[in-house]
Amino acid sequence: MHEADAEIKGKIERLKAVRKALGWSEEVCAYHLGVTYSTLNRWERGESFPKSRVVLKAIDRFIATHGMHEPKRR
């Protein structure tokens, strides 16, 4: 796995953790990111990764905005 792929995978893992902490379904989260449910579902299962810079920035904004709800890791 390339370094960039590992970074994107980490973002998706954080996105999923934040989504779950908020109690949001994949459908609701996908809507707020401007992608389809099936796209977000494939990302979370590791079947594909976002490639668009615009989408990656949207994920960063989502994590920054809602990440305070992410459970603390010990």
PyRosetta script that sets phi, psi and omega in degrees:
from pyrosetta import init, pose_from_sequence

init()
pose = pose_from_sequence("MHEADAEIKGKIERLKAVRKALGWSEEVCAYHLGVTYSTLNRWERGESFPKSRVVLKAIDRFIATHGMHEPKRR")
pose.set_psi(1, 133.5)
pose.set_omega(1, 178.3)
pose.set_phi(2, -72.7)
pose.set_psi(2, 159.1)
pose.set_omega(2, 179.8)
pose.set_phi(3, -59.6)
pose.set_psi(3, -41.7)
pose.set_omega(3, 179.4)
pose.set_phi(4, -63.9)
pose.set_psi(4, -39.4)
pose.set_omega(4, 177.8)
pose.set_phi(5, -63.8)
pose.set_psi(5, -40.6)
pose.set_omega(5, 178.8)
pose.set_phi(6, -63.6)
pose.set_psi(6, -39.4)
pose.set_omega(6, 178.7)
pose.set_phi(7, -64.5)
pose.set_psi(7, -44.2)
pose.set_omega(7, 179.5)
pose.set_phi(8, -65.4)
pose.set_psi(8, -41.6)
pose.set_omega(8, 178.1)
pose.set_phi(9, -59.8)
pose.set_psi(9, -40.9)
pose.set_omega(9, 177.2)
pose.set_phi(10, -62.5)
pose.set_psi(10, -39.9)
pose.set_omega(10, 177.8)
pose.set_phi(11, -62.9)
pose.set_psi(11, -41.8)
pose.set_omega(11, -179.1)
pose.set_phi(12, -66.2)
pose.set_psi(12, -38.5)
pose.set_omega(12, 177.4)
pose.set_phi(13, -63.6)
pose.set_psi(13, -41.8)
pose.set_omega(13, 177.1)
pose.set_phi(14, -66.4)
pose.set_psi(14, -41.3)
pose.set_omega(14, 177.8)
pose.set_phi(15, -58.1)
pose.set_psi(15, -46.4)
pose.set_omega(15, -179.6)
pose.set_phi(16, -62.8)
pose.set_psi(16, -43.2)
pose.set_omega(16, 179.4)
pose.set_phi(17, -62.3)
pose.set_psi(17, -43.6)
pose.set_omega(17, 178.8)
pose.set_phi(18, -65.1)
pose.set_psi(18, -44.5)
pose.set_omega(18, 179.1)
pose.set_phi(19, -57.0)
pose.set_psi(19, -45.9)
pose.set_omega(19, -179.4)
pose.set_phi(20, -67.4)
pose.set_psi(20, -39.4)
pose.set_omega(20, 178.4)
pose.set_phi(21, -62.6)
pose.set_psi(21, -33.0)
pose.set_omega(21, 178.0)
pose.set_phi(22, -78.0)
pose.set_psi(22, -14.1)
pose.set_omega(22, -176.7)
pose.set_phi(23, 77.1)
pose.set_psi(23, 22.2)
pose.set_omega(23, -178.0)
pose.set_phi(24, -89.1)
pose.set_psi(24, 143.3)
pose.set_omega(24, 172.4)
pose.set_phi(25, -76.0)
pose.set_psi(25, 165.8)
pose.set_omega(25, 174.9)
pose.set_phi(26, -61.4)
pose.set_psi(26, -35.9)
pose.set_omega(26, -179.4)
pose.set_phi(27, -61.6)
pose.set_psi(27, -45.6)
pose.set_omega(27, -179.0)
pose.set_phi(28, -66.4)
pose.set_psi(28, -45.4)
pose.set_omega(28, -179.9)
pose.set_phi(29, -62.1)
pose.set_psi(29, -45.0)
pose.set_omega(29, 179.3)
pose.set_phi(30, -58.2)
pose.set_psi(30, -42.8)
pose.set_omega(30, 178.9)
pose.set_phi(31, -58.0)
pose.set_psi(31, -46.2)
pose.set_omega(31, -178.5)
pose.set_phi(32, -68.5)
pose.set_psi(32, -24.6)
pose.set_omega(32, 177.4)
pose.set_phi(33, -89.2)
pose.set_psi(33, -12.3)
pose.set_omega(33, 179.8)
pose.set_phi(34, 80.0)
pose.set_psi(34, 28.2)
pose.set_omega(34, 176.8)
pose.set_phi(35, -125.7)
pose.set_psi(35, 171.0)
pose.set_omega(35, 179.1)
pose.set_phi(36, -83.3)
pose.set_psi(36, 159.8)
pose.set_omega(36, 176.2)
pose.set_phi(37, -56.3)
pose.set_psi(37, -45.6)
pose.set_omega(37, -176.4)
pose.set_phi(38, -63.6)
pose.set_psi(38, -34.2)
pose.set_omega(38, 177.3)
pose.set_phi(39, -65.1)
pose.set_psi(39, -50.3)
pose.set_omega(39, 179.7)
pose.set_phi(40, -61.8)
pose.set_psi(40, -40.4)
pose.set_omega(40, 179.2)
pose.set_phi(41, -60.6)
pose.set_psi(41, -42.9)
pose.set_omega(41, 178.2)
pose.set_phi(42, -65.2)
pose.set_psi(42, -38.6)
pose.set_omega(42, 177.5)
pose.set_phi(43, -62.3)
pose.set_psi(43, -48.0)
pose.set_omega(43, -176.1)
pose.set_phi(44, -66.4)
pose.set_psi(44, -28.5)
pose.set_omega(44, 177.4)
pose.set_phi(45, -87.0)
pose.set_psi(45, -3.3)
pose.set_omega(45, 178.5)
pose.set_phi(46, 77.3)
pose.set_psi(46, 16.3)
pose.set_omega(46, -180.0)
pose.set_phi(47, -80.2)
pose.set_psi(47, -24.8)
pose.set_omega(47, 176.0)
pose.set_phi(48, -155.4)
pose.set_psi(48, 170.0)
pose.set_omega(48, 179.7)
pose.set_phi(49, -135.7)
pose.set_psi(49, 150.2)
pose.set_omega(49, 177.2)
pose.set_phi(50, -65.8)
pose.set_psi(50, 141.4)
pose.set_omega(50, 179.8)
pose.set_phi(51, -116.4)
pose.set_psi(51, -24.2)
pose.set_omega(51, -178.0)
pose.set_phi(52, -70.6)
pose.set_psi(52, 131.5)
pose.set_omega(52, 176.5)
pose.set_phi(53, -61.3)
pose.set_psi(53, -35.2)
pose.set_omega(53, 179.8)
pose.set_phi(54, -63.3)
pose.set_psi(54, -44.5)
pose.set_omega(54, 179.6)
pose.set_phi(55, -67.4)
pose.set_psi(55, -41.6)
pose.set_omega(55, 178.6)
pose.set_phi(56, -62.1)
pose.set_psi(56, -37.9)
pose.set_omega(56, 176.8)
pose.set_phi(57, -67.9)
pose.set_psi(57, -37.1)
pose.set_omega(57, 177.4)
pose.set_phi(58, -63.4)
pose.set_psi(58, -39.6)
pose.set_omega(58, 177.2)
pose.set_phi(59, -64.2)
pose.set_psi(59, -44.3)
pose.set_omega(59, 177.5)
pose.set_phi(60, -58.8)
pose.set_psi(60, -44.1)
pose.set_omega(60, 179.2)
pose.set_phi(61, -64.3)
pose.set_psi(61, -41.6)
pose.set_omega(61, 179.5)
pose.set_phi(62, -60.5)
pose.set_psi(62, -47.2)
pose.set_omega(62, -179.7)
pose.set_phi(63, -63.9)
pose.set_psi(63, -43.1)
pose.set_omega(63, -179.6)
pose.set_phi(64, -64.4)
pose.set_psi(64, -38.4)
pose.set_omega(64, -177.7)
pose.set_phi(65, -75.9)
pose.set_psi(65, -44.0)
pose.set_omega(65, -172.9)
pose.set_phi(66, -105.9)
pose.set_psi(66, -5.0)
pose.set_omega(66, -175.3)
pose.set_phi(67, -63.2)
pose.set_psi(67, -19.7)
pose.set_omega(67, 178.6)
pose.set_phi(68, -63.9)
pose.set_psi(68, -16.3)
pose.set_omega(68, 179.5)
pose.set_phi(69, -87.9)
pose.set_psi(69, -7.1)
pose.set_omega(69, -178.1)
pose.set_phi(70, -68.6)
pose.set_psi(70, 133.6)
pose.set_omega(70, 179.3)
pose.set_phi(71, -61.3)
pose.set_psi(71, 143.4)
pose.set_omega(71, 178.5)
pose.set_phi(72, -71.7)
pose.set_psi(72, 138.0)
pose.set_omega(72, 177.5)
pose.set_phi(73, -95.1)
pose.set_psi(73, 139.7)
pose.set_omega(73, -179.0)
pose.set_phi(74, -98.3)
pose.dump_pdb("model.pdb")
